[in-house]
Amino acid sequence: MEKRELPNSTLILVFGILSIIGCCCYGIPGAIFGIIALVMAKKATEIYSANPEQYTGFQNVKAGRILAIIGLVLLGLSIIAGIIAIFMLGGVDEVRQMQEEILREYGG
C-alpha cells in the first residue's frame, strides 16, 4: 500500500510559523494561528496514531505543534511583561497621563 501525505501536515507547520511571527509582531492573530495549529495537530496525530504506516509528513505536524506552543508562550510572556511594565510605571492612570502628554507634545 502506498503512503499518503498526512492531511494538513504542511498547513499545520505554516500555522505554527505564523503563530510565532504573529505573536511577536501583532499579538492576537498569532494566538489564533497557534490555537488553530494545535487543534489541527491533535486531529492529525489521532489520524496518524491509528495507522502510522499509511501516512508521511508527521514530522511537519510535530514541528508545527512545537512552533504553535512556542508562539503562544511568547504571547503569554509579552502580555505578562506588558502588565508588569504598566504597574512599574505607576499604574494604568499614570500610563494614560503619559500617553496624553506624548499626544499633546507631538500634536495628536
MDTraj code that builds the backbone (N, CA, C; nanometers):
import mdtraj as md
import numpy as np

residues = "MET GLU LYS ARG GLU LEU PRO ASN SER THR LEU ILE LEU VAL PHE GLY ILE LEU SER ILE ILE GLY CYS CYS CYS TYR GLY ILE PRO GLY ALA ILE PHE GLY ILE ILE ALA LEU VAL MET ALA LYS LYS ALA THR GLU ILE TYR SER ALA ASN PRO GLU GLN TYR THR GLY PHE GLN ASN VAL LYS ALA GLY ARG ILE LEU ALA ILE ILE GLY LEU VAL LEU LEU GLY LEU SER ILE ILE ALA GLY ILE ILE ALA ILE PHE MET LEU GLY GLY VAL ASP GLU VAL ARG GLN MET GLN GLU GLU ILE LEU ARG GLU TYR GLY GLY".split()
xyz = np.array([
    [0.0842, -0.1182, 0.0000],
    [0.0000, 0.0000, 0.0000],
    [0.0893, 0.1253, 0.0000],
    [0.0547, 0.2202, -0.0827],
    [0.1334, 0.3417, -0.0971],
    [0.1028, 0.4397, 0.0162],
    [0.2087, 0.5047, 0.0677],
    [0.1903, 0.6012, 0.1760],
    [0.1355, 0.7321, 0.1206],
    [0.0472, 0.7926, 0.1986],
    [-0.0115, 0.9209, 0.1625],
    [0.0382, 1.0280, 0.2591],
    [0.0309, 1.1508, 0.2114],
    [0.0663, 1.2646, 0.2967],
    [-0.0432, 1.2829, 0.4022],
    [-0.0020, 1.3042, 0.5238],
    [-0.0958, 1.3269, 0.6335],
    [-0.1746, 1.4553, 0.6057],
    [-0.3069, 1.4517, 0.6168],
    [-0.3871, 1.5708, 0.5855],
    [-0.3455, 1.6920, 0.6690],
    [-0.3267, 1.8034, 0.6009],
    [-0.2956, 1.9330, 0.6637],
    [-0.1602, 1.9395, 0.7325],
    [-0.0698, 1.8469, 0.7052],
    [0.0580, 1.8496, 0.7754],
    [0.1386, 1.9745, 0.7416],
    [0.1401, 2.0138, 0.6164],
    [0.2132, 2.1347, 0.5777],
    [0.1432, 2.2591, 0.6315],
    [0.0117, 2.2598, 0.6296],
    [-0.0638, 2.3736, 0.6809],
    [-0.0407, 2.3927, 0.8309],
    [-0.0300, 2.2841, 0.9034],
    [-0.0017, 2.2923, 1.0471],
    [0.1341, 2.3570, 1.0702],
    [0.2318, 2.3188, 0.9905],
    [0.3649, 2.3779, 1.0019],
    [0.3606, 2.5276, 0.9700],
    [0.2906, 2.5646, 0.8650],
    [0.2790, 2.7060, 0.8274],
    [0.2082, 2.7851, 0.9379],
    [0.1008, 2.7309, 0.9926],
    [0.0303, 2.7996, 1.1008],
    [0.1183, 2.8122, 1.2252],
    [0.2007, 2.7116, 1.2524],
    [0.2935, 2.7210, 1.3650],
    [0.3929, 2.8340, 1.3462],
    [0.4455, 2.8472, 1.2255],
    [0.5381, 2.9560, 1.1957],
    [0.4664, 3.0903, 1.2063],
    [0.3458, 3.0990, 1.1516],
    [0.2693, 3.2239, 1.1591],
    [0.2321, 3.2609, 1.3024],
    [0.2181, 3.1618, 1.3889],
    [0.1859, 3.1935, 1.5287],
    [0.3026, 3.2640, 1.5959],
    [0.4246, 3.2230, 1.5651],
    [0.5410, 3.2910, 1.6232],
    [0.5530, 3.4316, 1.5666],
    [0.5429, 3.4438, 1.4356],
    [0.5524, 3.5756, 1.3728],
    [0.4398, 3.6655, 1.4217],
    [0.3192, 3.6116, 1.4261],
    [0.2039, 3.6905, 1.4688],
    [0.2096, 3.7324, 1.6144],
    [0.2570, 3.6444, 1.7013],
    [0.2647, 3.6789, 1.8430],
    [0.3724, 3.7832, 1.8685],
    [0.4808, 3.7769, 1.7951],
    [0.5888, 3.8736, 1.8146],
    [0.5562, 4.0087, 1.7530],
    [0.4800, 4.0102, 1.6453],
    [0.4557, 4.1353, 1.5731],
    [0.3169, 4.1928, 1.5973],
    [0.2166, 4.1086, 1.6051],
    [0.0798, 4.1592, 1.6048],
    [-0.0046, 4.1157, 1.7244],
    [0.0302, 4.0080, 1.7909],
    [-0.0442, 3.9651, 1.9087],
    [-0.1557, 3.8673, 1.8801],
    [-0.2762, 3.9152, 1.8702],
    [-0.3949, 3.8314, 1.8609],
    [-0.3946, 3.7388, 1.7390],
    [-0.3580, 3.7838, 1.6181],
    [-0.3552, 3.6887, 1.5059],
    [-0.2609, 3.5709, 1.5311],
    [-0.1519, 3.5971, 1.5990],
    [-0.0597, 3.4887, 1.6325],
    [-0.1232, 3.3865, 1.7244],
    [-0.2031, 3.4338, 1.8183],
    [-0.2730, 3.3426, 1.9083],
    [-0.3747, 3.2595, 1.8314],
    [-0.4429, 3.3225, 1.7370],
    [-0.5421, 3.2499, 1.6573],
    [-0.4735, 3.1411, 1.5751],
    [-0.3639, 3.1765, 1.5073],
    [-0.2909, 3.0765, 1.4292],
    [-0.2380, 2.9645, 1.5186],
    [-0.1900, 2.9990, 1.6372],
    [-0.1376, 2.8978, 1.7283],
    [-0.2436, 2.8004, 1.7749],
    [-0.3591, 2.8517, 1.8101],
    [-0.4681, 2.7653, 1.8566],
    [-0.5169, 2.6758, 1.7435],
    [-0.5329, 2.7338, 1.6235],
    [-0.5761, 2.6523, 1.5093],
    [-0.4742, 2.5427, 1.4801],
    [-0.3461, 2.5774, 1.4853],
    [-0.2409, 2.4774, 1.4597],
    [-0.2456, 2.3655, 1.5625],
    [-0.2693, 2.3988, 1.6890],
    [-0.2756, 2.2952, 1.7927],
    [-0.3950, 2.2025, 1.7732],
    [-0.5091, 2.2588, 1.7377],
    [-0.6286, 2.1766, 1.7159],
    [-0.6080, 2.0845, 1.5956],
    [-0.5543, 2.1413, 1.4875],
    [-0.5304, 2.0608, 1.3679],
    [-0.4241, 1.9537, 1.3943],
    [-0.3230, 1.9872, 1.4732],
    [-0.2179, 1.8898, 1.5059],
    [-0.2741, 1.7750, 1.5888],
    [-0.3671, 1.8052, 1.6771],
    [-0.4284, 1.6989, 1.7580],
    [-0.5046, 1.6016, 1.6690],
    [-0.5814, 1.6562, 1.5746],
    [-0.6571, 1.5699, 1.4834],
    [-0.5636, 1.4877, 1.3959],
    [-0.4576, 1.5517, 1.3449],
    [-0.3618, 1.4805, 1.2591],
    [-0.2882, 1.3720, 1.3378],
    [-0.2583, 1.3977, 1.4635],
    [-0.1917, 1.2986, 1.5468],
    [-0.2819, 1.1781, 1.5695],
    [-0.4093, 1.2013, 1.5889],
    [-0.5046, 1.0910, 1.6061],
    [-0.5129, 1.0063, 1.4791],
    [-0.5164, 1.0729, 1.3640],
    [-0.5201, 1.0001, 1.2369],
    [-0.3933, 0.9181, 1.2189],
    [-0.2801, 0.9798, 1.2484],
    [-0.1518, 0.9113, 1.2321],
    [-0.1387, 0.7941, 1.3301],
    [-0.1839, 0.8120, 1.4517],
    [-0.1726, 0.7068, 1.5528],
    [-0.2542, 0.5831, 1.5155],
    [-0.3646, 0.6035, 1.4455],
    [-0.4485, 0.4904, 1.4060],
    [-0.3775, 0.4023, 1.3030],
    [-0.3082, 0.4625, 1.2065],
    [-0.2378, 0.3881, 1.1018],
    [-0.1072, 0.4583, 1.0638],
    [-0.0039, 0.4472, 1.1448],
    [0.1200, 0.5194, 1.1147],
    [0.1896, 0.4737, 0.9866],
    [0.1663, 0.3507, 0.9446],
    [0.2325, 0.3006, 0.8246],
    [0.1706, 0.3541, 0.6956],
    [0.0546, 0.4165, 0.7039],
    [-0.0131, 0.4676, 0.5845],
    [0.0227, 0.6122, 0.5514],
    [0.0830, 0.6863, 0.6457],
    [0.0998, 0.8299, 0.6270],
    [0.2450, 0.8727, 0.6384],
    [0.2762, 0.9807, 0.5664],
    [0.4041, 1.0502, 0.5810],
    [0.3739, 1.1935, 0.6236],
    [0.4752, 1.2659, 0.6633],
    [0.4572, 1.4064, 0.6989],
    [0.4294, 1.4316, 0.8448],
    [0.4476, 1.3311, 0.9293],
    [0.4202, 1.3523, 1.0712],
    [0.5233, 1.4466, 1.1338],
    [0.6423, 1.4566, 1.0734],
    [0.7443, 1.5493, 1.1230],
    [0.6942, 1.6933, 1.1121],
    [0.6231, 1.7257, 1.0044],
    [0.5663, 1.8601, 0.9894],
    [0.4638, 1.8884, 1.0988],
    [0.3859, 1.7873, 1.1322],
    [0.2848, 1.8042, 1.2373],
    [0.3525, 1.8299, 1.3715],
    [0.4552, 1.7522, 1.4024],
    [0.5264, 1.7711, 1.5293],
    [0.5925, 1.9082, 1.5355],
    [0.6585, 1.9474, 1.4268],
    [0.7261, 2.0772, 1.4241],
    [0.6249, 2.1913, 1.4341],
    [0.5145, 2.1811, 1.3627],
    [0.4108, 2.2845, 1.3686],
    [0.3508, 2.2968, 1.5068],
    [0.3303, 2.1838, 1.5721],
    [0.2757, 2.1847, 1.7086],
    [0.3720, 2.2543, 1.8039],
    [0.4999, 2.2222, 1.7941],
    [0.6006, 2.2839, 1.8801],
    [0.6079, 2.4343, 1.8548],
    [0.6063, 2.4748, 1.7273],
    [0.6117, 2.6170, 1.6945],
    [0.4876, 2.6909, 1.7450],
    [0.3721, 2.6271, 1.7371],
    [0.2496, 2.6892, 1.7883],
    [0.2576, 2.7087, 1.9396],
    [0.3102, 2.6103, 2.0091],
    [0.3264, 2.6225, 2.1545],
    [0.4231, 2.7352, 2.1874],
    [0.5344, 2.7427, 2.1137],
    [0.6318, 2.8498, 2.1362],
    [0.5667, 2.9858, 2.1113],
    [0.4896, 2.9972, 2.0033],
    [0.4223, 3.1233, 1.9743],
    [0.3258, 3.1648, 2.0837],
    [0.2501, 3.0703, 2.1357],
    [0.1551, 3.1020, 2.2431],
    [0.2269, 3.1375, 2.3733],
    [0.3383, 3.0698, 2.4006],
    [0.4160, 3.1029, 2.5204],
    [0.4747, 3.2441, 2.5071],
    [0.5264, 3.2773, 2.3891],
    [0.5795, 3.4123, 2.3669],
    [0.4711, 3.5181, 2.3850],
    [0.3524, 3.4901, 2.3362],
    [0.2419, 3.5835, 2.3542],
    [0.2092, 3.6012, 2.5029],
    [0.2044, 3.4902, 2.5752],
    [0.1775, 3.4974, 2.7184],
    [0.2832, 3.5774, 2.7930],
    [0.4094, 3.5553, 2.7572],
    [0.5179, 3.6300, 2.8220],
    [0.5114, 3.7785, 2.7890],
    [0.4745, 3.8117, 2.6662],
    [0.4662, 3.9532, 2.6311],
    [0.3491, 4.0206, 2.7033],
    [0.2402, 3.9487, 2.7215],
    [0.1276, 4.0047, 2.7973],
    [0.1675, 4.0274, 2.9424],
    [0.2353, 3.9299, 3.0015],
    [0.2819, 3.9438, 3.1398],
    [0.3793, 4.0602, 3.1519],
    [0.4722, 4.0716, 3.0556],
    [0.5692, 4.1819, 3.0584],
    [0.4980, 4.3161, 3.0462],
    [0.3944, 4.3231, 2.9634],
    [0.3187, 4.4473, 2.9498],
    [0.2481, 4.4854, 3.0783],
    [0.1904, 4.3879, 3.1446],
    [0.1216, 4.4143, 3.2715],
    [0.2211, 4.4606, 3.3770],
    [0.3348, 4.3951, 3.3851],
    [0.4385, 4.4356, 3.4810],
    [0.4866, 4.5760, 3.4502],
    [0.5061, 4.6072, 3.3226],
    [0.5525, 4.7410, 3.2843],
    [0.4521, 4.8476, 3.3241],
    [0.3246, 4.8195, 3.3073],
    [0.2221, 4.9171, 3.3457],
    [0.2289, 4.9456, 3.4952],
    [0.2426, 4.8417, 3.5756],
    [0.2466, 4.8634, 3.7193],
    [0.3783, 4.9263, 3.7646],
    [0.4857, 4.8992, 3.6930],
    [0.6131, 4.9625, 3.7280],
    [0.6120, 5.1111, 3.6932],
    [0.5323, 5.1489, 3.5955],
    [0.5222, 5.2901, 3.5578],
    [0.4243, 5.3664, 3.6460],
    [0.3625, 5.3013, 3.7381],
    [0.2757, 5.3710, 3.8323],
    [0.1287, 5.3408, 3.8166],
    [0.0953, 5.2395, 3.7419],
    [-0.0436, 5.2016, 3.7260],
    [-0.1034, 5.2533, 3.5962],
    [-0.2267, 5.2163, 3.5738],
    [-0.2960, 5.2468, 3.4491],
    [-0.3173, 5.3973, 3.4342],
    [-0.3536, 5.4659, 3.5429],
    [-0.3784, 5.6101, 3.5348],
    [-0.2518, 5.6857, 3.4954],
    [-0.1407, 5.6476, 3.5521],
    [-0.0134, 5.7115, 3.5193],
    [0.0236, 5.6887, 3.3734],
    [0.0003, 5.5692, 3.3242],
    [0.0296, 5.5385, 3.1842],
    [-0.0603, 5.6212, 3.0929],
    [-0.1868, 5.6357, 3.1267],
    [-0.2784, 5.7187, 3.0470],
    [-0.2326, 5.8642, 3.0450],
    [-0.1898, 5.9156, 3.1585],
    [-0.1407, 6.0535, 3.1638],
    [-0.0165, 6.0696, 3.0767],
    [0.0721, 5.9713, 3.0799],
    [0.1922, 5.9769, 2.9961],
    [0.1545, 5.9755, 2.8486],
    [0.0569, 5.8944, 2.8126],
    [0.0125, 5.8892, 2.6738],
    [-0.0469, 6.0225, 2.6312],
    [-0.1293, 6.0816, 2.7163],
    [-0.1893, 6.2120, 2.6843],
    [-0.0833, 6.3185, 2.6679],
    [0.0198, 6.3178, 2.7538],
    [0.1274, 6.4170, 2.7428],
    [0.2039, 6.3990, 2.6118],
    [0.2284, 6.2749, 2.5747],
    [0.3004, 6.2486, 2.4494],
    [0.2175, 6.2939, 2.3311],
    [0.0859, 6.2660, 2.3343],
    [-0.0014, 6.3089, 2.2254],
    [-0.0077, 6.4608, 2.2150],
    [-0.0160, 6.5299, 2.3284],
    [-0.0186, 6.6765, 2.3270],
    [0.1125, 6.7318, 2.2726],
    [0.2222, 6.6708, 2.3152],
    [0.3552, 6.7203, 2.2766],
    [0.3791, 6.7040, 2.1260],
    [0.3326, 6.5928, 2.0692],
    [0.3587, 6.5661, 1.9284],
    [0.2396, 6.5970, 1.8392],
    [0.1426, 6.6690, 1.8893],
    [0.0319, 6.7178, 1.8075],
    [-0.0725, 6.6158, 1.7702],
    [-0.1041, 6.5223, 1.8596],
    [-0.2020, 6.4196, 1.8276],
    [-0.3311, 6.4503, 1.8793],
])
top = md.Topology()
chain = top.add_chain()
for i, resn in enumerate(residues, 1):
    res = top.add_residue(resn, chain, resSeq=i)
    for name in ("N", "CA", "C"):
        top.add_atom(name, md.element.get_by_symbol(name[0]), res)
traj = md.Trajectory(xyz[None], top)
